[in-house]
Amino acid sequence: MIAAFICNLAVVAGTVLSVQTYFRTEDGKRSFRSGLRAFRFFTTLSNVFAGITSLILLIPESAALTGQAVVLTQGQLFLKFLSTTAVMVTLLTVLFFLGPSMGYGPLLAREGLYLHLIGPLLCFVSFCFLEKGSRLSMAAAFAGLLPTALYGILYLYKVVLTGEERGGWEDFYGFNRGGKWRISIAAMLAATLLIAILLRIIHNL
């Protein structure tokens, strides 16, 4: 549990240091507008969610530093499960979808190295191998769809229903390429469910 505390502390620090870079322009000036624009991306949202969750878990896990036995509550573990699922979706999307089409170099440069790789791996290790508590049910695995499903609804509204020309978002993930947003959404939800099920199995073991 001390190792879990260290992982969560690293996640909090890494999230803050990475996200704050979005609030600065290339010439080093502060820009609140550019920082807010970064919250259009699932990468940013999932990592901030993981950072908040890790901050919450630092409180009970800090007791391990004084030698006390720590067992997390079901609610705490469920919250960590949701955020870990979300950042693992980020990592695997980069590895298998965005990386081949956009190039791994830009995606894993500077803060992207933490947000797309290091942060998700820290969450994976702490949740699956270090944090003790109750077993997660299969219903929890289906609940792991929530972050991706909620973002999918927002992305669909901003990109497909509204469109960039009417003040929406550009299709920066390419999910609507060729008008195939239905296939993209179905594939992302199926992949998210598979990730959630695997995380549940590993954690329970």
N, C-alpha and C positions, 0 to 999 in steps of 0.2 A: 504493500500500500504506500510505502514511502516512494517507491519507484513511480507509482501512479501519480502521486503528488507532484513529483518532479516533471513528469510528462505533461500534466495539466498546467503547471506553472509555465512550462515552455510554450504551450499552446496559447496561453493568455498573452505572454510577452511577444510571441511571434505574430499573433493576430494584430495586436496594437501597432507594432513596428511596421508591419506590412501595409495595413490599411491606411495608416497616417500618410504614407507616401502618395496616396491618391489625392490628398488635399494640397499638394504642391505641384506647380507647373514645372516645365522642363528647365526654366531659368531659376528655380528655387523659391518662387513666390508662393504665398499661400492662396489657395483658391477653394472656397467652400463649394462653389458650383461644380467644379471638376470632381471633387470628392463625392458629392452626392450622385453624380453620373455613374460612378463605379458600382453603386448599389443596384444598378440594372442587371448586373451579372450574378448568376447563380454561384459562381466561385466566391464572390465577396459575401453574399448572404449566407452561404453554407459555412464559411470560415468564421464569420462573426457569430453565428449561432453556436458553433463549436467553442469559440472563445468564451462566450457567456456561460455555456454549460460547464466548461472547465473551471471558470471562476467560481461558480456555485459549488462545485465538488471540492475545491481547495479547502473549504471550511471544514467539512467532516473529515477529510483525509489528512488534514494537518494534525489531528490527534495522534496519528501514527508516528509523528516525529518525537513524541514523548513516550513511545513504547506501548501505547494503548492499541487494543485490537479494534479494527474498524470494519464494519459491514455496512455497505450502502443500502439505503431503503429502495423499495421497488420503484418509487417515483423518481429518485435520483438516477437509478440505472436506466430507466425508460427514457429519460431526457437525454442521457449520454448516448443511448442507442440511436435515438432519432438523429442527433447531430453527427454521430459517427457515420451513419448511413448516408447522410447528406454529403459529407466531405468525401466519402469513398465514391459516391456518384461523380463528384468533381474530378477526383484523381483518375478514375477509370475512363471517364469521357475524354479527358486529355490524352491518356495513353492510347486509346483505341479509336477515337473519332477525330478530335481536333488536332492532335499531334500529326497524324499522317497527312491531313489536308492543309494545315497551317504551318507545320514545322515545329519541332520540339524546342528549338533554340529560343525563340521569342517567348514561348509559354513557360519555359523553365529558367528564364533570366530574372535576376534581381528578386523582387518580392514574389514573382511567379513561382520561384523555386520552393518557397515556403507554402504559399497558398495552394499550389497544385500538387505538391508532393510531400514535403516534410510534415506539414501540419496534419494532413489526412493520415499519414503513417503513424504519427504520435497518438492520434485518437484511436486508431485501429489497435495498436499495441496495448494501450492502457485499458481500453474497454474489453478486449478479447482475452487478455492474458494476466492482467494485474488487479482489476477491480472486482472485489468479492461482493456477493449479494444473492438475491433470489434468482431463480431461473426465469427466463422470458418465455411467454406463451407464443403459440403460433399467431394469435390475434395481434400480438405486438409486432410481429413481422409484417403483417398487412398494414398496420399503423405506420410502419416505416416508409410507406408510400407518400405520406402527407407532405413533406417538404418538396418533393419533386412534383407532386400533383398540384399543389398550390402555386408553385412557380410556373408550371406548365399552363395553368389557366391565365396567369398574368401575361406570360409570353405570347400566348395565343391572342389575347385581347390587343396587346400593344403592337404585335408584328403583323398578324393576319387580319383581324377584324378592323383595326384602326389604320395601320400602315404608316410607313415613314413619311409619306407625302401629306398625311393629314395630322402630323404631330406625334405619331407613334414611334416605335423603335425600328431601326434597321435590323435585318435578319442576321445579327452578328454571329449566331451559332450555326447558321445555315440549315436550320431544321425545316424551313419552308422552301428549300431549294427545289425547284420544279413543281411547286405546289403540293409537295408530299408531306405536309405537316401532320396528317393523320397517321402516317406510317412512323414518323419520327416520335410522336407522342406515345404511340403504342409500344415502340421499341424502348423508349426511355422508362416507361412505367414497368415493363416486363423486366428490364435490366435492374431497376431499383428494387423490385420485389425479390429478385434472385440475390442481390447483394444483401438485403435485409435478412433473408432466410439463412444465408451463409454466416453472417455475423451472429445471428441468434444461435446457430448450431455451435460455432466455435466458442462463444461466450459460455453457453450452457455446459459444454464439455469441460 
